[in-house]
Amino acid sequence: MARKMTDPIKQRDGSYAIVLDKAIVTPEELKRMAEAMEEFNISLVKFTESQRIVIVGIDPERVNEFCEKAGVKVAPATGKGVRSVKFCPGKVLCTMGLQDTIAMAERLIKFEGMELPDKLKIAVSGCPNSCTEPAVRDIGLMGKKDGFTLYVGGSAGREPRIGRVLAENLSMDEAEKLVEKILKFYKENAKKGQRLGKFIEEIGWDEFEVSILG
Ligand code: SF4
C-alpha cells in the first residue's frame, strides 16, 4: 500500500515518530498532550522547522488512540505533497508584524496533505524580516504594509533557489485563491519529482504567470 504523508516515520533507532498538527497551543492543550505522552511512554519531543511538535517513540498501532487522548491530529510530514504550513506570529503577537499570519496560515492549512508531483513547502511571514524564510519556499507569503507579497519557486536544501515575486499587495482572500490556483496548475502539469521552481523554469516564467494571473 502507498505510504501516506501522515504515516509514522521510522527513526534510526527503530522507533517511530509522528508530527502533530499544533503550532500554537494553550497551556491546557499542552498539558493534555503531555499527559497523553506520559501514558503512551513517548521518549522524546522535538520541533520541526515549521514549528510543529514531533513525538518520538509512538507505537505505530496506537497513533489514533494517542491522537484522541491528546486532542491532536497527525500533520503531513513526508512524501510528495503540501507539507505543514510554516508561519510566524505576525501582527497578532510580534511588534514588527504588519499582517495577520495566523489567520492567513489557517486559510492555507486546508491544503496540507494535498498530493502533488513533489514536496511543496509554504511559509508565511508577518513582515519583510522573513523569520519563516518565504523567499526560499515553494510558495511564500511575506507581509508588507499593504498586504502580502507572493513568492513562488523558492527552495532551500540541496538546490537552493530564491523564489520570484508573482503578485503584491494581496488581501488574504486574494492570496488564498492564488495559492489554490498555483497548487492546481502544478498538480496538473508538472512531472513526477519536479519541484515547483524547476517546473516554472521548464515552462518559462511568462507562461506560468499568464496561466496563474490570466
Ligand atoms: S517575520 Fe516579522 S512579524 Fe514575523 S516574527 Fe519575524 S519580525 Fe515578527
Boltz pocket constraint, residues with backbone or C-beta under 6 A from the ligand:
constraints:
  - pocket:
      binder: B
      contacts: [[A, 88], [A, 89], [A, 90], [A, 91], [A, 94], [A, 95], [A, 96], [A, 97], [A, 98], [A, 125], [A, 126], [A, 127], [A, 128], [A, 129], [A, 130], [A, 131], [A, 132]]
      max_distance: 6.0
